[in-house]
């Protein structure tokens, strides 16, 4: 991880070539999924993104063909948690601009997991059809609520430490989980997404940035890149 973050500064061209190759491979895979009719709708009882069900009446697309499901009929998702301490500008340069190429294929999108995205909504606004944003329990909740506003569903991840107690104290748990619910009362909620225990304050397709457990496949796709960008096979 340290080497990757260092490469953002020391070898930016190499990182760009690696991510571009990876995204191209995933887009090619998605094209094959569509061509071979391997996709299925995920707008009902399906886990989407980092948590929550995909129920919505905005999917599938108006021209939906039950015999041929496309990416635009589905929820897409993405996240780059390893960029938690990277500036918004570098997050856009090395992750988001590539993720947008992937996410633009989907009808609705969910972004984030336990990321401190409260100061990055400016770049998240560039994601087409973004409906839901997930953030860490350690975000600046005031800034997060203000920046999310009433445009998206805000999935606030409460502090999980309440479940590490020997004896769970139900009355204390909401307070220990954080102040998200109270702070969020000032924000109007947008969206119809259900959720699995996350606190709504204001669902799953594979992601080229690693969401969904595709790390092994990603590593294989990147083996063909050397430091000078030449393909080894």
N, C-alpha and C positions, 0 to 999 in steps of 0.2 A: 504494500500500500504506500509506504513512504517513497519508494522508487517511482511509482506512478505519479504521485503528486509532485515530486521533484522534476519529473520529465515535463510536466506542464510548463515549467519555466526553462529548463535546460535544453529540452528537445521537442519544442512545440510542433515542428513539422512532422516528426515521427509519430506523435500522438494523433495528429490530424489524419495522417495516412492510415493508421491502425483503425481508428474509429470509423472512418469512411469505408474502409474495406468491410468492417463488421456490419455496418448498417446496410450496405449493398447486398451482403449475403442474406441478411434477414428479410430484406424486401423481396429478394428473389424467392426465398422460402415461402413468403406470404403469397406471392403470385402463384406458386405451385399449389398451395393449399386451396386457393380460389379456383384455379383451373381444374383441379381434381375433385372439386366439391367436398372438401374435407372439413369445412367450417360449419359450426352450428351456432344458433342464436344463444346469447348469454344475457338476455334482458329479463330473466325471471329469477328462479331460485339458483343463482350461480354467484359464487364469490368473485368479486371484482376488485382489482387493484390490491391494496394492502388491507382490505377488510370492508365488508359490507355486501349487500345483495344488489344485483343489477336491475331490480324492478324499475321499469320506466315505460311510458307510452310514447317516447320519442324515438324508439327503435322498434322494429327495423325501419329502413328508409322507405319513403312513400312508394318507390318503384320496386319494392321487395318481391323477389321471385322465390317461393318456398322450395323450388327445386334447385336453386343456385344461390346459396348464402355467400355474401361478399363481406369484406372487411368493413365497409361503410354501414353494414347492418348490425355491427357489433360495438360493444364497449372495447376501448383500448386502454392501456395503462403504461406508466413509466415512472421512474424515479432514479435519482443519482445520489444516494445517501452518502457515498464516499466523498461527495463534494460539499459536505456540510460546512466545512471551514474555508471553502473557496469563495471568492467574491462573486457577486452577481454577473459581472462582466466575463470572468473566466468560466463560470458555470454555463453561460450562453455559448461562449466560443468553443468549449471542449465537450459539451454535452447537449445542451438544449437545442442548438441549431440542427444537430443530427437527429435528436429525438423527434423533433417536429416533422422531419421527413417520414418517420415511421407513424407518428400519431395522426398525421393528416389523412391517413388512409381510413381511419375509423370514424364511425358515426358520432360517438360521444367518447370523452376521455376523462380518466381519473389520474391525477398526478400526486406523487409523494408517498411517504410512509412515515418514518420518524425523523423527518428532515426539519431543520430550522428555516422554513420557507417564508417566515414573516417579513423578511426584507428582500424577498425575491419575486414578489407578485408581479413586478414590472416585466420580468421576462416570461413568467407563466402565462401572462395575458396573450402571448403570441401563439399559444397552443390552440389549434383549431378545435372548436366544439368542446372546450374544457367545461366540465360540469362539477367536478368534485376535487377538493384539495385536502391532503392529509398532512398533519404537522405533529412534531414532537411535543411532549409535555413540558419541555424546557424552552419553548419559544417565548418571545415577548407577546403575551396574549393580547394586550391592548393594541399593539401594532398589527398583530395578525388579524384581529377582528376588523380593525379599521381598513386594512388593505384588501381583505376578502370581500367585505361589504355584503351586499345582497345579490352579488353576481354568481356566486358558486356555493355549493354545499361545503361546509368546513368540517372535516372529520378531525376532531381534537383527540389525540391519544393521551389519556390520563396516565399519571405516574403508576406503573405496575407494582411499585414497592408495597402497596397495600396488601398484595396477595402473598408476600413473603413473611408475614406475621405468623406466629404460631397459632394465635387465636384471632380470627377475623372479626373486627368490630364494625358491623354494618353502619352504625351511626357516624363513626369517625371516617369511614372510607371516602365519602364524597369530599370531605375537607382535605384529607391527605392526598387525594388524587389530583388536586390542583383547583384553581379558581376558574377554569374554563366555562362551566355552565353558567355561573353568575355573570361573568364578563360578556358572554355571548348573548345575553338577553337583550342587549342593545342593538344587535344585528338581526336583520330580517333574513329568514332562511329561504334560499332558492333551491329548487329541485325536489324530486320525489323519491330519492334513493332511500331504501331501508338500510339499516346498519346492524352489525353484530356486536353490540355492547359498546361501541364508540359513542362519544358524546357529540351530538350535532350542535354546533355553535352557530352558526350563521342563520369494470367492477372487475374476465381476466384474459387478456391476450398476452403472449410472450413479448418481452421488450428487448430491443437490441442492447440496452444498457445493463442487462443482467437480471431484470426483474423476472421472477418466475422460475428460477433454478436452472438457467441455461448457461451457467458458467463454463461447464465442460465443453459444450459445443462452441461457445465463444472462443475459448482457448484454441480449439482446433482451427477455427476460421482465421485466427491471427498468426498461426505458425508460419504462414507463407510470407510474412513481412520481416525484413531485416532492418537494421538501423538506417540504411540508406534508402529504404523504401522499395527495394527490388524484391521480386517474388522468388522464393527458393524452390517452389514447385507449382 
